[in-house]
């Protein structure tokens, strides 16, 4: 069969610099799981256009909430041309009945253990509506089949995504990782990770794990195994990892160059409500300094709009970032993604403003905050970004980062600054749409086919 695998573009792609886009791994995993007798084409739409041909036997679409409307549009388009369409990814996994309105089949959760059966059933004309294999064994999965995106002059540099673990020990209200992957972590054998790196020989590696160091013995073995390869890598971990001197030193020796740290908030009340580690401001200061001394870029992920936060949160957070010369940030507005306990709670409280999924992008106010109006949260968020990314702030923080790739520091901060300008314009259109129904929504509303009656409730029960 001719199989087309697509990761659809997001409506905010135009507002996101290529320097800031996180590489995807879903399509290479699906391609590797596809039997060799089939012809597979992969398209990550943020980087490459769709092929001219409309004639495919099977089209697989993986979607998150922000790009699921685009996935639905493509699903309807390819079904009109006779393809059997399979939807998967985070959003279809938590909203399978909705996704089933646009596809011939929906894969709930992970593809391992079901993708081969999906293709077999599609080839023989007997697709089921839903496929689900909870917590499959990932230890023997084939190595991902990768296509490097084509880039002018090789910029931004190719970063090879790897996932060594699945799952997270935390159960944050705003996250659905635990619901999708189950409690605890599962691990890819380290020798398979090394084989993947050796086969592709990347200069830069990004571990997409939710917490690369959550299982300390495994992380220590992984870091020791990476060291002889002499590769630079980045990943996501908690504050506890940085403060674990032995483990952090092993990571640095293995090539750690940048760390995405889920700071979320420095407000003590908000952290207690989130049931995060009771870290003090002094420990945050220590973690940033330890990274800087080791030549590791500290990238802080922040959340604004938590129930315990007031408008003062922007001032407090900015002071912390500037005092520590934090090199870069991912500033997020709290987003009640479907499938999370946060969405369920806010829906019960009548605080969900709408369910136009295109705006569920972690930078748009889709709910009623507790201590601010939606407009106040958006205005404070933009003002915070402008101050942190001002020319004066970038210049002031630069001397602290000569050891951690100063050119990359400048590129990321300039890209974030430009994205802030586009985000401000987007907010104006968004609030006009939200208040008055004027302006242009992120995507056009889609015609929905009647939801299939058999199996929908069973599919919802599977993941609840």
DRENDO-1510 file (C-alpha; in Angstrom, 1 decimal, always signed):
<recs>
REC; n; res; u; v; w
REC; 1; UNK; +0.0; +0.0; +0.0 .
REC; 2; UNK; +1.0; +3.6; -0.5 .
REC; 3; UNK; +1.0; +5.2; +3.0 .
REC; 4; UNK; +1.2; +8.9; +3.8 .
REC; 5; UNK; +2.1; +9.9; +7.4 .
REC; 6; UNK; +1.5; +13.5; +8.3 .
REC; 7; UNK; +2.2; +15.7; +11.3 .
REC; 8; UNK; -0.1; +18.7; +10.5 .
REC; 9; UNK; +1.0; +22.2; +10.9 .
REC; 10; UNK; -0.4; +24.2; +13.8 .
REC; 11; UNK; -2.3; +27.4; +13.2 .
REC; 12; UNK; +0.4; +29.2; +15.2 .
REC; 13; UNK; +3.2; +27.9; +13.0 .
REC; 14; UNK; +3.6; +31.3; +11.3 .
REC; 15; UNK; +4.1; +32.8; +14.7 .
REC; 16; UNK; +6.7; +30.3; +15.8 .
REC; 17; UNK; +10.3; +30.7; +14.6 .
REC; 18; UNK; +12.0; +27.5; +13.3 .
REC; 19; UNK; +14.6; +28.1; +15.9 .
REC; 20; UNK; +11.9; +27.5; +18.6 .
REC; 21; UNK; +10.1; +24.4; +17.1 .
REC; 22; UNK; +10.6; +21.2; +18.9 .
REC; 23; UNK; +11.4; +18.2; +16.6 .
REC; 24; UNK; +8.8; +15.4; +16.4 .
REC; 25; UNK; +9.3; +11.7; +16.7 .
REC; 26; UNK; +5.9; +10.2; +16.1 .
REC; 27; UNK; +6.2; +9.8; +12.3 .
REC; 28; UNK; +9.7; +8.1; +12.4 .
REC; 29; UNK; +8.3; +5.6; +15.0 .
REC; 30; UNK; +5.3; +4.8; +12.8 .
REC; 31; UNK; +7.5; +4.4; +9.7 .
REC; 32; UNK; +9.7; +2.0; +11.6 .
REC; 33; UNK; +6.6; +0.0; +12.7 .
REC; 34; UNK; +5.3; -0.3; +9.1 .
REC; 35; UNK; +6.0; -3.6; +7.4 .
REC; 36; UNK; +8.6; -3.3; +4.6 .
REC; 37; UNK; +6.3; -4.2; +1.8 .
REC; 38; UNK; +4.5; -0.9; +2.1 .
REC; 39; UNK; +5.7; +2.4; +0.5 .
REC; 40; UNK; +5.8; +5.1; +3.2 .
REC; 41; UNK; +6.1; +8.9; +2.8 .
REC; 42; UNK; +6.5; +11.2; +5.9 .
REC; 43; UNK; +5.6; +14.9; +6.0 .
REC; 44; UNK; +6.1; +17.2; +8.9 .
REC; 45; UNK; +4.0; +20.0; +7.6 .
REC; 46; UNK; +5.7; +22.7; +9.6 .
REC; 47; UNK; +8.8; +22.1; +7.5 .
REC; 48; UNK; +7.7; +20.5; +4.3 .
REC; 49; UNK; +4.7; +20.8; +1.9 .
REC; 50; UNK; +2.2; +18.0; +1.3 .
REC; 51; UNK; +2.9; +16.0; -1.8 .
REC; 52; UNK; +1.0; +16.8; -4.9 .
REC; 53; UNK; -0.5; +13.4; -5.2 .
REC; 54; UNK; -3.9; +12.9; -3.6 .
REC; 55; UNK; -4.0; +9.2; -4.2 .
REC; 56; UNK; -3.0; +7.2; -1.1 .
REC; 57; UNK; -4.2; +3.9; +0.2 .
REC; 58; UNK; -3.8; +4.9; +3.9 .
REC; 59; UNK; -3.2; +8.3; +5.5 .
REC; 60; UNK; -2.0; +8.4; +9.1 .
REC; 61; UNK; -2.4; +11.7; +11.0 .
REC; 62; UNK; -0.9; +12.4; +14.4 .
REC; 63; UNK; -2.3; +15.4; +16.2 .
REC; 64; UNK; -2.1; +17.4; +19.4 .
REC; 65; UNK; -4.9; +19.7; +20.5 .
REC; 66; UNK; -3.7; +22.8; +18.8 .
REC; 67; UNK; -3.3; +21.3; +15.4 .
REC; 68; UNK; -6.2; +18.8; +15.5 .
REC; 69; UNK; -8.5; +21.0; +13.5 .
REC; 70; UNK; -6.0; +20.9; +10.7 .
REC; 71; UNK; -5.8; +17.2; +11.1 .
REC; 72; UNK; -9.5; +16.9; +10.7 .
REC; 73; UNK; -9.5; +19.1; +7.6 .
REC; 74; UNK; -6.8; +16.8; +6.0 .
REC; 75; UNK; -8.7; +13.7; +7.1 .
REC; 76; UNK; -11.9; +14.8; +5.3 .
REC; 77; UNK; -9.8; +15.9; +2.3 .
REC; 78; UNK; -8.0; +12.5; +1.9 .
REC; 79; UNK; -11.2; +10.5; +2.6 .
REC; 80; UNK; -12.9; +12.3; -0.3 .
REC; 81; UNK; -10.1; +10.9; -2.5 .
REC; 82; UNK; -10.6; +7.4; -1.3 .
REC; 83; UNK; -7.9; +7.0; +1.3 .
REC; 84; UNK; -8.5; +5.2; +4.6 .
REC; 85; UNK; -7.6; +7.7; +7.3 .
REC; 86; UNK; -6.2; +6.8; +10.7 .
REC; 87; UNK; -6.0; +9.4; +13.5 .
REC; 88; UNK; -3.7; +9.1; +16.5 .
REC; 89; UNK; -1.7; +11.3; +18.9 .
REC; 90; UNK; -2.6; +13.0; +22.2 .
REC; 91; UNK; -5.8; +14.7; +21.2 .
REC; 92; UNK; -7.5; +11.7; +19.4 .
REC; 93; UNK; -6.4; +9.5; +22.3 .
REC; 94; UNK; -8.2; +11.6; +24.9 .
REC; 95; UNK; -11.1; +12.6; +22.6 .
REC; 96; UNK; -11.6; +9.4; +20.6 .
REC; 97; UNK; -15.4; +9.9; +19.9 .
REC; 98; UNK; -14.7; +13.3; +18.4 .
REC; 99; UNK; -11.8; +12.1; +16.3 .
REC; 100; UNK; -13.8; +9.1; +15.0 .
REC; 101; UNK; -16.2; +11.6; +13.3 .
REC; 102; UNK; -13.4; +12.4; +10.8 .
REC; 103; UNK; -11.5; +9.1; +10.4 .
REC; 104; UNK; -11.9; +5.4; +9.5 .
REC; 105; UNK; -10.1; +4.4; +12.7 .
REC; 106; UNK; -8.6; +6.0; +15.8 .
REC; 107; UNK; -5.5; +4.7; +17.6 .
REC; 108; UNK; -5.8; +5.4; +21.3 .
REC; 109; UNK; -2.5; +5.8; +23.1 .
REC; 110; UNK; +0.8; +4.4; +21.8 .
REC; 111; UNK; +1.2; +2.8; +18.3 .
REC; 112; UNK; +3.4; -0.1; +19.4 .
REC; 113; UNK; +1.5; -3.4; +19.3 .
REC; 114; UNK; -1.4; -2.0; +17.2 .
REC; 115; UNK; +0.0; -0.3; +14.1 .
REC; 116; UNK; +0.8; -3.5; +12.2 .
REC; 117; UNK; -2.7; -4.7; +12.9 .
REC; 118; UNK; -4.2; -1.4; +11.8 .
REC; 119; UNK; -2.4; -1.7; +8.4 .
REC; 120; UNK; -3.3; -5.4; +8.0 .
REC; 121; UNK; -7.0; -4.6; +8.7 .
REC; 122; UNK; -6.9; -1.6; +6.3 .
REC; 123; UNK; -5.4; -3.7; +3.6 .
REC; 124; UNK; -8.2; -6.3; +4.0 .
REC; 125; UNK; -11.0; -3.8; +4.3 .
REC; 126; UNK; -12.0; -4.6; +7.9 .
REC; 127; UNK; -10.8; -1.6; +10.0 .
REC; 128; UNK; -12.1; -1.4; +13.5 .
REC; 129; UNK; -13.2; +2.0; +14.9 .
REC; 130; UNK; -10.7; +2.0; +17.8 .
REC; 131; UNK; -7.3; +0.4; +18.5 .
REC; 132; UNK; -5.7; +0.5; +21.9 .
REC; 133; UNK; -2.8; -1.3; +23.5 .
REC; 134; UNK; -2.2; +0.2; +27.0 .
REC; 135; UNK; +1.5; +0.4; +28.1 .
REC; 136; UNK; +3.1; -1.7; +25.3 .
REC; 137; UNK; +6.5; -3.1; +25.7 .
REC; 138; UNK; +8.9; -0.6; +24.1 .
REC; 139; UNK; +12.1; -2.5; +24.7 .
REC; 140; UNK; +12.1; -4.3; +21.4 .
REC; 141; UNK; +10.6; -1.5; +19.2 .
REC; 142; UNK; +12.5; -1.0; +15.9 .
REC; 143; UNK; +14.8; +2.1; +15.6 .
REC; 144; UNK; +12.9; +5.1; +14.2 .
REC; 145; UNK; +13.2; +5.8; +10.5 .
REC; 146; UNK; +14.2; +9.4; +10.2 .
REC; 147; UNK; +14.1; +12.0; +7.5 .
REC; 148; UNK; +16.2; +15.1; +8.1 .
REC; 149; UNK; +14.2; +18.3; +7.2 .
REC; 150; UNK; +15.6; +20.3; +4.3 .
REC; 151; UNK; +16.9; +23.6; +5.6 .
REC; 152; UNK; +18.6; +26.5; +3.8 .
REC; 153; UNK; +22.3; +26.6; +4.7 .
REC; 154; UNK; +21.6; +24.0; +7.3 .
REC; 155; UNK; +20.0; +26.6; +9.6 .
REC; 156; UNK; +18.7; +26.2; +12.2 .
REC; 157; UNK; +20.8; +23.1; +12.8 .
REC; 158; UNK; +19.2; +19.7; +12.8 .
REC; 159; UNK; +18.4; +18.4; +16.2 .
REC; 160; UNK; +17.8; +14.6; +16.4 .
REC; 161; UNK; +14.9; +13.8; +18.7 .
REC; 162; UNK; +15.2; +10.7; +20.9 .
REC; 163; UNK; +12.8; +9.3; +23.6 .
REC; 164; UNK; +14.5; +7.1; +26.1 .
REC; 165; UNK; +11.6; +6.8; +28.5 .
REC; 166; UNK; +7.8; +7.1; +28.5 .
REC; 167; UNK; +5.8; +8.3; +31.5 .
REC; 168; UNK; +6.4; +10.7; +34.4 .
REC; 169; UNK; +6.3; +10.1; +38.1 .
REC; 170; UNK; +4.4; +13.3; +38.7 .
REC; 171; UNK; +0.6; +13.7; +38.3 .
REC; 172; UNK; +0.2; +17.4; +37.5 .
REC; 173; UNK; -3.4; +18.6; +37.1 .
REC; 174; UNK; -2.6; +20.4; +33.9 .
REC; 175; UNK; -0.9; +17.4; +32.2 .
REC; 176; UNK; -2.3; +14.2; +30.6 .
REC; 177; UNK; +1.0; +12.2; +30.4 .
REC; 178; UNK; +0.2; +10.0; +33.3 .
REC; 179; UNK; -3.2; +9.2; +31.8 .
REC; 180; UNK; -1.7; +8.4; +28.4 .
REC; 181; UNK; +1.4; +6.4; +29.5 .
REC; 182; UNK; +0.4; +5.2; +32.9 .
REC; 183; UNK; +2.2; +5.7; +36.3 .
REC; 184; UNK; +5.9; +5.4; +36.5 .
REC; 185; UNK; +8.3; +5.1; +33.6 .
REC; 186; UNK; +9.2; +2.5; +31.0 .
REC; 187; UNK; +12.6; +2.5; +29.5 .
REC; 188; UNK; +14.2; +1.9; +26.1 .
REC; 189; UNK; +17.3; -0.3; +26.4 .
REC; 190; UNK; +20.3; +1.9; +26.5 .
REC; 191; UNK; +22.1; -0.2; +23.8 .
REC; 192; UNK; +19.2; +0.6; +21.4 .
REC; 193; UNK; +19.5; +4.3; +22.1 .
REC; 194; UNK; +23.3; +4.2; +21.4 .
REC; 195; UNK; +22.6; +2.2; +18.1 .
REC; 196; UNK; +20.1; +4.9; +17.0 .
REC; 197; UNK; +22.7; +7.7; +17.6 .
REC; 198; UNK; +25.5; +5.8; +15.9 .
REC; 199; UNK; +23.4; +5.1; +12.9 .
REC; 200; UNK; +22.3; +8.7; +12.4 .
REC; 201; UNK; +25.4; +10.5; +13.7 .
REC; 202; UNK; +23.8; +13.7; +14.7 .
REC; 203; UNK; +25.7; +16.7; +16.0 .
REC; 204; UNK; +22.9; +17.6; +18.4 .
REC; 205; UNK; +20.4; +15.4; +20.3 .
REC; 206; UNK; +17.2; +16.3; +22.1 .
REC; 207; UNK; +15.7; +13.9; +24.6 .
REC; 208; UNK; +12.0; +14.3; +24.5 .
REC; 209; UNK; +11.4; +12.5; +27.7 .
REC; 210; UNK; +9.1; +14.3; +30.2 .
REC; 211; UNK; +11.8; +13.8; +32.8 .
REC; 212; UNK; +15.1; +12.3; +31.6 .
REC; 213; UNK; +16.4; +11.7; +35.1 .
REC; 214; UNK; +13.2; +10.5; +36.9 .
REC; 215; UNK; +14.6; +7.0; +37.3 .
REC; 216; UNK; +18.1; +7.7; +38.8 .
REC; 217; UNK; +19.8; +4.4; +38.2 .
REC; 218; UNK; +18.7; +4.3; +34.5 .
REC; 219; UNK; +19.7; +7.9; +34.0 .
REC; 220; UNK; +23.2; +7.3; +35.5 .
REC; 221; UNK; +23.8; +4.3; +33.2 .
REC; 222; UNK; +22.5; +6.3; +30.2 .
REC; 223; UNK; +24.8; +9.3; +30.9 .
REC; 224; UNK; +27.9; +7.0; +31.3 .
REC; 225; UNK; +27.1; +5.2; +28.1 .
REC; 226; UNK; +26.7; +8.5; +26.1 .
REC; 227; UNK; +30.0; +9.9; +27.2 .
REC; 228; UNK; +32.2; +8.0; +24.7 .
REC; 229; UNK; +30.0; +9.2; +21.8 .
REC; 230; UNK; +31.0; +12.8; +22.4 .
REC; 231; UNK; +27.7; +14.3; +21.4 .
REC; 232; UNK; +26.0; +17.4; +22.6 .
REC; 233; UNK; +22.5; +16.9; +23.9 .
REC; 234; UNK; +19.6; +18.7; +25.7 .
REC; 235; UNK; +16.7; +17.3; +27.6 .
REC; 236; UNK; +14.0; +18.0; +30.2 .
REC; 237; UNK; +14.4; +17.4; +33.9 .
REC; 238; UNK; +13.4; +18.7; +37.3 .
REC; 239; UNK; +15.2; +21.0; +39.8 .
REC; 240; UNK; +16.0; +17.9; +41.9 .
REC; 241; UNK; +18.2; +16.6; +39.1 .
REC; 242; UNK; +20.3; +19.7; +39.0 .
REC; 243; UNK; +20.7; +19.7; +42.7 .
REC; 244; UNK; +21.9; +16.0; +42.6 .
REC; 245; UNK; +25.5; +16.8; +42.3 .
REC; 246; UNK; +26.7; +13.3; +41.2 .
REC; 247; UNK; +24.0; +12.7; +38.6 .
REC; 248; UNK; +24.3; +16.3; +37.2 .
REC; 249; UNK; +28.1; +15.9; +36.9 .
REC; 250; UNK; +27.6; +12.7; +35.0 .
REC; 251; UNK; +25.1; +14.3; +32.6 .
REC; 252; UNK; +27.5; +17.2; +32.0 .
REC; 253; UNK; +30.4; +14.8; +31.2 .
REC; 254; UNK; +28.1; +13.0; +28.8 .
REC; 255; UNK; +27.5; +16.1; +26.7 .
REC; 256; UNK; +24.6; +17.9; +28.4 .
REC; 257; UNK; +24.5; +21.4; +26.8 .
REC; 258; UNK; +21.0; +22.7; +27.7 .
REC; 259; UNK; +18.3; +21.7; +30.1 .
REC; 260; UNK; +14.6; +22.4; +29.9 .
REC; 261; UNK; +13.5; +22.9; +33.5 .
REC; 262; UNK; +9.8; +22.8; +34.6 .
REC; 263; UNK; +10.0; +25.8; +37.0 .
REC; 264; UNK; +6.3; +26.5; +36.4 .
REC; 265; UNK; +6.1; +29.1; +39.1 .
REC; 266; UNK; +8.3; +30.6; +41.8 .
REC; 267; UNK; +5.3; +31.5; +43.9 .
REC; 268; UNK; +5.3; +29.3; +47.1 .
REC; 269; UNK; +1.5; +29.0; +47.4 .
REC; 270; UNK; +1.1; +28.0; +43.7 .
REC; 271; UNK; +3.9; +25.4; +44.0 .
REC; 272; UNK; +2.2; +23.9; +47.1 .
REC; 273; UNK; -1.1; +23.7; +45.3 .
REC; 274; UNK; +0.6; +22.0; +42.3 .
REC; 275; UNK; +2.2; +19.5; +44.8 .
REC; 276; UNK; +5.6; +20.2; +43.3 .
REC; 277; UNK; +8.8; +19.8; +45.3 .
REC; 278; UNK; +9.0; +22.5; +48.1 .
REC; 279; UNK; +12.0; +24.2; +46.6 .
REC; 280; UNK; +13.0; +27.6; +47.9 .
REC; 281; UNK; +14.1; +30.6; +45.9 .
REC; 282; UNK; +17.6; +30.0; +47.1 .
REC; 283; UNK; +17.6; +26.5; +45.6 .
REC; 284; UNK; +16.4; +27.9; +42.3 .
REC; 285; UNK; +19.2; +30.4; +42.4 .
REC; 286; UNK; +21.7; +27.6; +43.2 .
REC; 287; UNK; +20.4; +25.5; +40.3 .
REC; 288; UNK; +20.8; +28.3; +37.7 .
REC; 289; UNK; +24.3; +29.0; +38.9 .
REC; 290; UNK; +25.2; +25.3; +38.9 .
REC; 291; UNK; +24.1; +25.1; +35.2 .
REC; 292; UNK; +26.0; +28.3; +34.3 .
REC; 293; UNK; +29.2; +27.1; +36.0 .
REC; 294; UNK; +29.0; +23.8; +34.1 .
REC; 295; UNK; +28.3; +25.5; +30.7 .
REC; 296; UNK; +24.7; +24.3; +30.6 .
REC; 297; UNK; +22.0; +26.6; +29.3 .
REC; 298; UNK; +19.1; +26.7; +31.9 .
REC; 299; UNK; +15.8; +27.0; +29.9 .
REC; 300; UNK; +12.9; +27.8; +32.3 .
REC; 301; UNK; +9.4; +26.7; +31.5 .
REC; 302; UNK; +6.9; +29.0; +33.2 .
REC; 303; UNK; +3.1; +28.9; +33.7 .
REC; 304; UNK; +1.0; +32.0; +34.2 .
REC; 305; UNK; -2.7; +32.0; +35.2 .
REC; 306; UNK; -2.6; +29.5; +38.1 .
REC; 307; UNK; -5.4; +30.0; +40.7 .
REC; 308; UNK; -2.9; +31.1; +43.4 .
REC; 309; UNK; -1.3; +33.7; +41.2 .
REC; 310; UNK; -2.2; +37.4; +41.2 .
REC; 311; UNK; -1.0; +40.1; +38.7 .
REC; 312; UNK; +2.1; +40.5; +40.8 .
REC; 313; UNK; +3.4; +37.1; +39.5 .
REC; 314; UNK; +4.8; +38.8; +36.4 .
REC; 315; UNK; +6.9; +41.3; +38.4 .
REC; 316; UNK; +8.1; +38.5; +40.8 .
REC; 317; UNK; +9.0; +36.2; +38.0 .
REC; 318; UNK; +10.8; +38.8; +36.0 .
REC; 319; UNK; +12.9; +39.8; +39.0 .
REC; 320; UNK; +14.0; +36.2; +39.5 .
REC; 321; UNK; +14.9; +35.7; +35.8 .
REC; 322; UNK; +16.9; +38.9; +35.5 .
REC; 323; UNK; +18.6; +38.5; +38.9 .
REC; 324; UNK; +19.8; +35.1; +37.7 .
REC; 325; UNK; +20.5; +36.0; +34.0 .
REC; 326; UNK; +18.3; +33.1; +32.9 .
REC; 327; UNK; +19.2; +32.6; +29.2 .
REC; 328; UNK; +15.9; +31.6; +27.8 .
REC; 329; UNK; +12.3; +30.8; +28.7 .
REC; 330; UNK; +9.1; +29.1; +27.5 .
REC; 331; UNK; +6.5; +31.4; +29.0 .
REC; 332; UNK; +3.1; +29.6; +28.9 .
REC; 333; UNK; -0.4; +30.6; +29.8 .
REC; 334; UNK; -2.2; +27.8; +31.7 .
REC; 335; UNK; -4.1; +25.8; +29.2 .
REC; 336; UNK; -6.9; +23.4; +30.2 .
REC; 337; UNK; -6.2; +20.7; +27.7 .
REC; 338; UNK; -8.9; +18.1; +27.2 .
REC; 339; UNK; -8.1; +14.8; +29.0 .
REC; 340; UNK; -6.6; +16.6; +32.0 .
REC; 341; UNK; -8.0; +16.9; +35.5 .
REC; 342; UNK; -7.6; +20.7; +35.0 .
REC; 343; UNK; -10.1; +20.7; +32.1 .
REC; 344; UNK; -12.6; +18.6; +34.0 .
REC; 345; UNK; -12.4; +20.9; +37.1 .
REC; 346; UNK; -12.7; +24.2; +35.2 .
REC; 347; UNK; -15.6; +22.8; +33.1 .
REC; 348; UNK; -17.4; +21.9; +36.4 .
REC; 349; UNK; -16.7; +25.4; +37.6 .
REC; 350; UNK; -18.1; +26.9; +34.4 .
REC; 351; UNK; -14.7; +28.6; +33.6 .
REC; 352; UNK; -14.0; +27.1; +30.2 .
REC; 353; UNK; -14.5; +30.0; +27.7 .
REC; 354; UNK; -14.8; +27.9; +24.5 .
REC; 355; UNK; -13.6; +24.6; +22.9 .
REC; 356; UNK; -12.1; +26.0; +19.7 .
REC; 357; UNK; -9.1; +23.7; +20.0 .
REC; 358; UNK; -6.9; +25.8; +17.7 .
REC; 359; UNK; -6.5; +28.2; +20.5 .
REC; 360; UNK; -5.5; +25.6; +23.0 .
REC; 361; UNK; -1.8; +26.3; +22.3 .
REC; 362; UNK; -0.4; +27.2; +25.8 .
REC; 363; UNK; -0.2; +30.9; +24.9 .
REC; 364; UNK; -3.9; +31.8; +24.7 .
REC; 365; UNK; -6.3; +32.4; +27.5 .
REC; 366; UNK; -9.1; +29.8; +27.0 .
REC; 367; UNK; -10.6; +29.9; +30.5 .
REC; 368; UNK; -11.6; +32.4; +33.2 .
REC; 369; UNK; -8.6; +33.0; +35.6 .
REC; 370; UNK; -9.4; +33.2; +39.3 .
REC; 371; UNK; -7.6; +36.5; +40.2 .
REC; 372; UNK; -7.5; +38.3; +36.8 .
REC; 373; UNK; -9.7; +38.8; +33.8 .
REC; 374; UNK; -8.7; +37.0; +30.6 .
REC; 375; UNK; -7.6; +40.4; +29.2 .
REC; 376; UNK; -5.5; +41.2; +32.3 .
REC; 377; UNK; -3.7; +37.8; +32.0 .
REC; 378; UNK; -3.0; +38.3; +28.3 .
REC; 379; UNK; -1.8; +41.9; +28.8 .
REC; 380; UNK; +0.4; +41.0; +31.7 .
REC; 381; UNK; +1.8; +38.0; +29.8 .
REC; 382; UNK; +2.7; +40.2; +26.8 .
REC; 383; UNK; +4.2; +42.9; +28.9 .
REC; 384; UNK; +6.3; +40.3; +30.8 .
REC; 385; UNK; +7.6; +38.9; +27.5 .
REC; 386; UNK; +8.4; +42.4; +26.2 .
REC; 387; UNK; +10.4; +43.3; +29.3 .
REC; 388; UNK; +12.3; +40.0; +29.5 .
REC; 389; UNK; +13.1; +40.1; +25.7 .
REC; 390; UNK; +13.9; +43.8; +25.4 .
REC; 391; UNK; +17.2; +44.7; +23.8 .
REC; 392; UNK; +18.4; +46.0; +27.2 .
REC; 393; UNK; +17.5; +42.7; +28.9 .
REC; 394; UNK; +19.2; +40.6; +26.2 .
REC; 395; UNK; +22.3; +42.6; +26.4 .
REC; 396; UNK; +22.4; +42.6; +30.2 .
REC; 397; UNK; +22.1; +38.8; +30.4 .
REC; 398; UNK; +24.5; +38.1; +27.5 .
REC; 399; UNK; +27.9; +38.2; +29.5 .
REC; 400; UNK; +26.7; +35.4; +31.7 .
REC; 401; UNK; +26.4; +33.0; +28.7 .
REC; 402; UNK; +29.6; +33.3; +26.8 .
REC; 403; UNK; +30.3; +29.6; +27.7 .
REC; 404; UNK; +26.9; +28.4; +26.7 .
REC; 405; UNK; +26.8; +29.1; +22.9 .
REC; 406; UNK; +26.3; +32.9; +22.8 .
REC; 407; UNK; +25.2; +32.9; +19.2 .
REC; 408; UNK; +22.5; +30.4; +20.0 .
REC; 409; UNK; +21.5; +32.5; +23.0 .
REC; 410; UNK; +21.1; +35.5; +20.8 .
REC; 411; UNK; +19.2; +33.6; +18.1 .
REC; 412; UNK; +16.7; +32.1; +20.6 .
REC; 413; UNK; +16.1; +35.4; +22.3 .
REC; 414; UNK; +15.6; +37.4; +19.1 .
REC; 415; UNK; +13.3; +34.6; +17.8 .
REC; 416; UNK; +11.3; +34.8; +21.0 .
REC; 417; UNK; +11.1; +38.6; +20.7 .
REC; 418; UNK; +9.8; +38.4; +17.2 .
REC; 419; UNK; +7.3; +35.8; +18.2 .
REC; 420; UNK; +6.0; +38.1; +21.0 .
REC; 421; UNK; +5.2; +40.8; +18.4 .
REC; 422; UNK; +3.2; +38.3; +16.4 .
REC; 423; UNK; +1.5; +36.9; +19.5 .
REC; 424; UNK; +0.3; +40.4; +20.5 .
REC; 425; UNK; -1.3; +40.9; +17.1 .
REC; 426; UNK; -2.9; +37.4; +17.4 .
REC; 427; UNK; -4.3; +38.4; +20.8 .
REC; 428; UNK; -6.1; +41.3; +19.3 .
REC; 429; UNK; -7.8; +39.1; +16.7 .
REC; 430; UNK; -8.5; +36.5; +19.4 .
REC; 431; UNK; -10.3; +38.8; +21.8 .
REC; 432; UNK; -12.3; +40.3; +19.0 .
REC; 433; UNK; -13.5; +36.8; +18.1 .
REC; 434; UNK; -14.1; +35.9; +21.7 .
REC; 435; UNK; -16.1; +39.0; +22.6 .
REC; 436; UNK; -18.1; +39.7; +19.5 .
REC; 437; UNK; -17.7; +36.8; +17.1 .
REC; 438; UNK; -15.8; +39.1; +14.8 .
REC; 439; UNK; -12.3; +38.5; +13.3 .
REC; 440; UNK; -11.0; +35.3; +11.9 .
REC; 441; UNK; -10.8; +32.2; +14.1 .
REC; 442; UNK; -7.6; +30.3; +13.9 .
REC; 443; UNK; -9.2; +27.7; +11.6 .
REC; 444; UNK; -12.6; +27.6; +10.0 .
REC; 445; UNK; -15.3; +25.6; +11.7 .
REC; 446; UNK; -15.5; +22.1; +10.3 .
REC; 447; UNK; -18.6; +20.3; +9.2 .
REC; 448; UNK; -19.1; +17.3; +11.6 .
REC; 449; UNK; -20.4; +14.0; +10.4 .
REC; 450; UNK; -22.7; +12.1; +12.9 .
REC; 451; UNK; -20.6; +10.4; +15.5 .
REC; 452; UNK; -20.5; +6.6; +15.0 .
REC; 453; UNK; -22.7; +4.9; +17.5 .
REC; 454; UNK; -21.0; +1.5; +18.1 .
REC; 455; UNK; -17.9; +1.5; +20.3 .
REC; 456; UNK; -17.7; +5.2; +21.2 .
REC; 457; UNK; -18.6; +4.8; +24.9 .
REC; 458; UNK; -16.3; +1.8; +25.1 .
REC; 459; UNK; -13.4; +3.8; +23.7 .
REC; 460; UNK; -14.0; +6.6; +26.2 .
REC; 461; UNK; -14.1; +4.1; +29.0 .
REC; 462; UNK; -10.7; +2.6; +27.9 .
REC; 463; UNK; -8.8; +5.8; +28.8 .
REC; 464; UNK; -10.9; +7.2; +31.7 .
</recs>
